[in-house]
Amino acid sequence: MTAVIVILVAIAAIIAIEGLAALIYAKKAPLGRKLNLEFLLYGRVQPFTEATQEVSQASAPRYSEHPFTGWSLNPDFLNIHGELIHNRQGFRHDIDFEQMESNSFRVYCAGDSTTYGTDIESTEKTWPYLLEKYLNESDKGDRQVRVINGGVGGYFTFQSFVRLSAYIDYLHPDVVLVYHCKNDLTPFYNGYPKGGKVLPDFSNSMRSLNFQGMSNFIPPFAKWSSIGKLWAIWKMTTRDTNLSYTHGPVKPSDLELMLATKTDFSIIESMQKNMVALCQARGIPIVYMTQRVIDPIYDVYVDQVNDLIRGLDNPDNKCFVLDLEQDMPTDPELFADKLHLTEAGCDAAAQQMADSIVSLGLTANTLTAPRV
């Protein structure tokens, strides 16, 4: 009889503790951590809030695993307004590609978070969307202009090259824009292992997004226990649930040393030339854009990458360079941080890009006839 009472008391205590944990989890656990945890546990995608928007920028629910590029965009991701902002192909685009007009004039934008617009919640405020608007206003032809946002947070040129290679003969872009610079340095100061030169295929400096591996910090009982969920949230670090898992970020104290000793500009130049060659093989004009980065640690390296981009300029071979690093206004309100554009910055950049595309004659009225 005594043993039964002990067991019943123990069960009651466990139920009480679990109930208290459930209450704490519901009322006190940080929302950003909860949303990441529940995505990893159940695949559940819920909107972040304005207060947790920054947490969402590199969070697991925004992305999906991908066998060739390491990661892509999750079609089920919801912005802070509860809106789907990725199409079924994993692009930040308002419609699936099958719905695009067959004779539309298509501009493909390759890039990273600065193209994707990670910290801009409304797709209508990103520069690729605004570029489409301005091109349609200036190019009064019979063909609808469609600008395809191929940007993905964290991408560097190699990943954008792989993505464009897969989609170029599916989307048939009429013009390709490339907006990469600072992220092309990423594999050289991150990586597994830290020692040795970075290989040209980046196999020893990058790894794919892996949600199963990312979940290693979560105890097995967390899926059905609030105690387990609280334990997981207490153990969780920023690295555990976002893109930094794929990079293995270097300590800030080691950053300058890694940049100085591992950066290989010949690999970056090769990536750029491959992007150009991919487009030239199909007769598609390509516009490369330099990038402004306001960060003294990266200045000398960013300058060299931008100089490589400037060296690509070859109008006779349909390769053009738009020097945004030099030509963009310097107003502080145009930049959200050291790199990313604000909504006002996206608007200014889109206007400048549209003017350049028109002045270069890269419009529906001057290029190839509609596809059939």
C-alpha positions as CSV (number, residue, x, y, z in Angstrom):
1,M,0.0,0.0,0.0
2,T,2.8,2.4,0.9
3,A,4.5,1.7,-2.5
4,V,1.3,2.6,-4.3
5,I,1.0,5.8,-2.4
6,V,4.6,6.7,-3.3
7,I,4.0,6.0,-6.9
8,L,0.8,8.1,-7.0
9,V,2.5,11.0,-5.2
10,A,5.4,10.8,-7.7
11,I,3.0,10.8,-10.6
12,A,1.1,13.7,-9.2
13,A,4.4,15.6,-8.7
14,I,5.4,14.9,-12.3
15,I,2.1,16.1,-13.6
16,A,2.3,19.3,-11.4
17,I,5.8,20.0,-12.6
18,E,4.9,19.4,-16.2
19,G,1.8,21.7,-15.8
20,L,4.0,24.4,-14.3
21,A,6.5,23.9,-17.2
22,A,3.7,24.2,-19.7
23,L,2.6,27.4,-18.2
24,I,6.1,28.9,-18.1
25,Y,6.7,27.8,-21.7
26,A,3.5,29.3,-22.9
27,K,3.8,32.6,-21.0
28,K,7.6,33.2,-20.5
29,A,9.6,31.4,-23.1
30,P,11.1,33.8,-25.7
31,L,8.9,33.8,-28.8
32,G,11.8,33.6,-31.3
33,R,13.3,30.6,-29.6
34,K,9.9,28.9,-29.4
35,L,9.2,29.3,-33.1
36,N,12.6,27.9,-34.0
37,L,12.2,25.0,-31.6
38,E,8.7,24.1,-32.8
39,F,9.9,24.2,-36.4
40,L,12.7,21.7,-35.6
41,L,10.4,19.5,-33.5
42,Y,7.3,19.5,-35.6
43,G,8.0,21.3,-38.9
44,R,5.5,23.9,-37.8
45,V,5.9,27.3,-39.4
46,Q,4.3,30.3,-37.6
47,P,4.8,34.1,-38.1
48,F,7.4,35.9,-36.1
49,T,6.5,39.3,-34.7
50,E,7.9,42.7,-35.3
51,A,9.9,42.4,-32.1
52,T,11.4,39.1,-33.2
53,Q,11.9,40.0,-36.9
54,E,15.7,40.2,-36.5
55,V,15.7,36.7,-35.0
56,S,13.8,35.4,-38.1
57,Q,16.3,36.7,-40.6
58,A,18.6,33.7,-40.5
59,S,16.2,31.4,-38.6
60,A,15.5,27.8,-39.6
61,P,11.9,28.2,-40.7
62,R,12.8,30.7,-43.4
63,Y,15.0,28.2,-45.2
64,S,14.9,24.7,-46.6
65,E,17.5,22.0,-47.1
66,H,18.9,21.7,-50.6
67,P,21.2,19.0,-52.1
68,F,23.2,21.3,-54.4
69,T,23.2,24.8,-53.0
70,G,23.3,23.9,-49.3
71,W,20.0,25.6,-48.6
72,S,17.2,27.3,-50.3
73,L,14.0,29.1,-49.2
74,N,11.1,27.4,-47.5
75,P,7.9,27.8,-49.5
76,D,5.8,27.7,-46.3
77,F,7.7,30.5,-44.5
78,L,5.4,33.3,-43.2
79,N,6.5,36.9,-42.7
80,I,5.5,38.9,-39.6
81,H,2.2,39.7,-41.3
82,G,1.4,36.0,-41.7
83,E,1.9,36.2,-45.5
84,L,3.6,33.6,-47.7
85,I,6.5,35.4,-49.4
86,H,8.2,32.5,-51.2
87,N,6.8,30.6,-54.2
88,R,6.7,26.9,-54.5
89,Q,10.1,26.8,-56.3
90,G,11.7,28.5,-53.3
91,F,12.2,32.0,-54.7
92,R,11.0,35.3,-53.1
93,H,8.4,35.8,-55.8
94,D,4.7,36.6,-55.7
95,I,3.7,33.9,-58.1
96,D,4.8,30.4,-59.1
97,F,6.9,30.5,-62.3
98,E,4.3,28.5,-64.2
99,Q,1.9,31.5,-63.8
100,M,4.2,34.0,-65.5
101,E,3.2,35.2,-68.9
102,S,4.9,33.1,-71.6
103,N,6.0,36.3,-73.5
104,S,7.1,38.3,-70.5
105,F,10.4,40.1,-70.5
106,R,12.4,38.5,-67.7
107,V,15.2,39.9,-65.5
108,Y,16.8,37.4,-63.2
109,C,18.5,38.8,-60.1
110,A,21.2,36.7,-58.5
111,G,22.4,37.6,-55.0
112,D,22.4,37.1,-51.3
113,S,20.4,38.7,-48.4
114,T,21.0,42.2,-50.0
115,T,19.0,41.0,-53.0
116,Y,16.5,38.8,-51.2
117,G,15.8,41.6,-48.6
118,T,16.1,39.6,-45.4
119,D,15.1,42.5,-43.1
120,I,12.3,43.8,-45.4
121,E,9.0,42.1,-44.6
122,S,6.9,43.3,-47.5
123,T,8.1,41.9,-50.8
124,E,6.8,45.0,-52.5
125,K,9.5,47.0,-50.8
126,T,12.5,44.9,-52.0
127,W,14.6,46.3,-54.8
128,P,13.8,43.5,-57.3
129,Y,10.1,44.1,-56.9
130,L,10.6,47.9,-57.3
131,L,12.9,47.3,-60.3
132,E,10.0,45.5,-62.0
133,K,7.7,48.4,-61.3
134,Y,10.1,51.0,-62.6
135,L,11.0,49.0,-65.7
136,N,7.3,48.5,-66.5
137,E,6.8,52.2,-66.1
138,S,9.7,53.2,-68.5
139,D,9.4,50.3,-71.0
140,K,6.0,50.8,-72.6
141,G,6.2,47.8,-74.9
142,D,3.7,44.9,-75.3
143,R,5.7,42.6,-73.1
144,Q,5.2,42.6,-69.3
145,V,8.5,42.9,-67.4
146,R,9.0,40.3,-64.7
147,V,11.9,40.6,-62.3
148,I,12.8,37.3,-60.6
149,N,14.4,37.6,-57.2
150,G,16.9,34.8,-57.1
151,G,18.6,36.1,-53.9
152,V,18.9,33.9,-50.9
153,G,20.3,34.9,-47.5
154,G,23.9,33.7,-47.0
155,Y,24.5,32.8,-50.6
156,F,27.8,33.6,-52.3
157,T,28.5,33.6,-56.1
158,F,29.2,29.8,-56.3
159,Q,25.7,29.0,-54.9
160,S,24.0,31.6,-57.1
161,F,25.9,30.1,-60.1
162,V,24.5,26.6,-59.3
163,R,21.0,28.0,-58.8
164,L,21.1,30.0,-62.1
165,S,22.6,27.0,-63.9
166,A,19.6,24.9,-62.9
167,Y,16.9,27.5,-63.8
168,I,18.4,29.4,-66.7
169,D,16.9,27.1,-69.4
170,Y,13.6,26.9,-67.4
171,L,13.1,30.6,-66.8
172,H,14.8,31.8,-70.0
173,P,15.8,35.2,-68.6
174,D,16.4,38.1,-71.1
175,V,18.8,39.8,-68.7
176,V,20.7,38.6,-65.6
177,L,21.8,40.9,-62.8
178,V,24.4,39.8,-60.2
179,Y,24.7,41.5,-56.9
180,H,27.4,39.7,-54.9
181,C,30.5,41.0,-53.0
182,K,31.0,40.6,-49.3
183,N,29.5,37.1,-49.1
184,D,32.1,35.9,-51.5
185,L,34.5,36.3,-48.6
186,T,32.4,34.1,-46.3
187,P,34.0,30.7,-47.1
188,F,37.4,32.0,-46.4
189,Y,36.9,33.1,-42.9
190,N,34.4,30.4,-41.8
191,G,34.7,26.7,-42.3
192,Y,35.4,23.2,-41.3
193,P,38.2,22.6,-40.6
194,K,39.8,25.9,-39.9
195,G,43.3,24.9,-41.2
196,G,44.5,24.7,-44.7
197,K,43.5,26.4,-48.0
198,V,39.9,26.6,-49.0
199,L,39.2,24.2,-51.8
200,P,37.6,25.5,-55.0
201,D,34.4,23.6,-54.5
202,F,34.3,24.9,-50.8
203,S,33.9,21.3,-49.6
204,N,36.2,22.0,-46.6
205,S,34.7,25.4,-45.7
206,M,30.9,25.0,-46.0
207,R,28.3,22.4,-45.2
208,S,24.7,22.0,-46.1
209,L,21.8,23.1,-43.9
210,N,20.8,19.9,-41.9
211,F,17.8,20.2,-39.7
212,Q,18.4,16.8,-38.1
213,G,21.9,17.8,-37.2
214,M,20.7,21.2,-36.1
215,S,18.3,19.4,-33.6
216,N,21.0,17.6,-31.7
217,F,20.7,20.0,-28.7
218,I,17.0,19.0,-28.3
219,P,16.4,16.2,-25.7
220,P,14.3,13.3,-27.1
221,F,11.4,13.9,-24.7
222,A,10.9,17.5,-25.8
223,K,8.5,16.6,-28.5
224,W,5.8,15.6,-25.9
225,S,7.1,17.3,-22.7
226,S,7.0,21.0,-21.8
227,I,9.9,20.2,-19.4
228,G,11.9,19.0,-22.4
229,K,11.0,22.2,-24.4
230,L,12.1,24.4,-21.5
231,W,15.4,22.5,-21.3
232,A,15.9,22.9,-25.0
233,I,15.2,26.6,-25.0
234,W,17.6,27.1,-22.0
235,K,20.3,25.2,-23.9
236,M,19.6,26.8,-27.3
237,T,22.2,29.2,-28.8
238,T,21.8,31.5,-31.8
239,R,24.1,29.1,-33.8
240,D,21.8,26.2,-33.1
241,T,18.8,27.4,-35.0
242,N,20.0,29.5,-37.9
243,L,22.3,29.7,-40.9
244,S,25.4,30.0,-38.8
245,Y,25.1,26.3,-38.3
246,T,26.2,25.8,-41.9
247,H,29.1,28.3,-41.7
248,G,30.7,27.4,-38.4
249,P,31.3,31.1,-37.7
250,V,34.8,32.2,-36.7
251,K,35.3,34.0,-33.4
252,P,35.4,37.8,-33.9
253,S,38.9,37.9,-32.5
254,D,40.1,35.5,-35.3
255,L,38.2,37.2,-38.1
256,E,41.0,39.6,-39.3
257,L,43.6,36.8,-39.2
258,M,41.4,34.4,-41.2
259,L,40.6,37.1,-43.8
260,A,44.3,37.9,-44.1
261,T,45.6,34.3,-44.4
262,K,42.9,32.4,-46.2
263,T,41.2,34.7,-48.7
264,D,41.9,33.5,-52.3
265,F,40.8,36.1,-54.8
266,S,41.6,33.8,-57.7
267,I,38.7,31.5,-56.6
268,I,36.4,34.5,-56.4
269,E,37.4,35.7,-59.8
270,S,36.8,32.2,-61.2
271,M,33.3,32.2,-59.7
272,Q,32.5,35.6,-61.3
273,K,33.8,34.5,-64.7
274,N,31.7,31.3,-64.6
275,M,28.6,33.5,-64.0
276,V,29.5,35.6,-67.0
277,A,30.3,32.5,-69.2
278,L,27.0,30.9,-68.3
279,C,25.1,33.8,-69.6
280,Q,27.3,34.5,-72.6
281,A,26.9,30.9,-73.8
282,R,23.2,31.6,-74.2
283,G,23.5,35.1,-75.5
284,I,22.0,36.7,-72.4
285,P,23.3,40.1,-71.3
286,I,24.7,40.1,-67.8
287,V,25.0,43.1,-65.5
288,Y,27.3,42.8,-62.6
289,M,27.0,45.3,-59.7
290,T,29.5,46.4,-57.2
291,Q,28.4,46.6,-53.5
292,R,28.9,49.1,-50.8
293,V,30.0,47.8,-47.5
294,I,30.6,50.1,-44.6
295,D,32.9,48.0,-42.4
296,P,36.6,48.8,-41.8
297,I,37.5,45.2,-41.1
298,Y,36.3,44.2,-44.6
299,D,37.2,47.4,-46.5
300,V,40.4,46.2,-48.1
301,Y,38.9,42.8,-49.1
302,V,35.6,44.3,-50.4
303,D,37.6,46.8,-52.4
304,Q,39.5,44.0,-54.2
305,V,36.3,42.0,-54.9
306,N,34.7,45.2,-56.3
307,D,37.7,45.8,-58.4
308,L,37.4,42.3,-59.9
309,I,33.8,43.1,-60.7
310,R,34.8,46.3,-62.4
311,G,37.3,44.3,-64.5
312,L,34.4,42.2,-65.9
313,D,33.0,45.1,-67.9
314,N,33.0,44.1,-71.6
315,P,30.0,45.6,-73.5
316,D,31.1,43.9,-76.7
317,N,30.5,40.6,-75.0
318,K,27.2,41.7,-73.4
319,C,28.8,42.0,-69.9
320,F,28.2,45.3,-68.2
321,V,29.1,46.7,-64.8
322,L,26.9,49.0,-62.7
323,D,29.1,50.6,-60.1
324,L,26.7,51.0,-57.2
325,E,29.6,51.2,-54.7
326,Q,30.6,54.4,-56.3
327,D,27.3,55.7,-57.6
328,M,24.8,55.0,-54.8
329,P,24.0,58.0,-52.6
330,T,25.7,57.9,-49.2
331,D,22.6,59.0,-47.1
332,P,22.6,57.0,-43.9
333,E,18.8,56.4,-44.1
334,L,19.4,54.2,-47.2
335,F,21.3,51.6,-45.2
336,A,19.9,49.4,-42.4
337,D,23.3,48.4,-41.3
338,K,26.8,48.0,-42.7
339,L,25.5,46.3,-45.8
340,H,21.8,45.9,-46.2
341,L,19.5,48.5,-47.7
342,T,16.4,50.0,-46.0
343,E,13.2,50.3,-47.9
344,A,14.3,53.8,-49.0
345,G,17.6,52.3,-50.0
346,C,15.9,49.6,-52.1
347,D,13.9,52.3,-53.8
348,A,16.9,54.4,-54.6
349,A,18.9,51.4,-55.9
350,A,15.9,50.1,-58.0
351,Q,15.6,53.5,-59.7
352,Q,19.3,53.6,-60.4
353,M,19.3,50.1,-61.8
354,A,16.2,50.8,-64.0
355,D,17.8,53.9,-65.4
356,S,21.0,52.0,-66.2
357,I,19.2,49.1,-67.8
358,V,17.3,51.5,-70.0
359,S,20.3,53.5,-70.9
360,L,22.2,50.3,-71.8
361,G,19.4,49.3,-74.1
362,L,18.6,46.1,-72.2
363,T,14.8,46.4,-72.5
364,A,12.0,44.5,-74.1
365,N,12.0,47.0,-77.0
366,T,15.6,46.6,-77.9
367,L,16.5,42.9,-77.1
368,T,15.2,39.6,-78.4
369,A,11.7,38.8,-79.6
370,P,9.2,37.2,-77.3
371,R,9.7,33.5,-76.6
372,V,7.1,31.2,-78.1
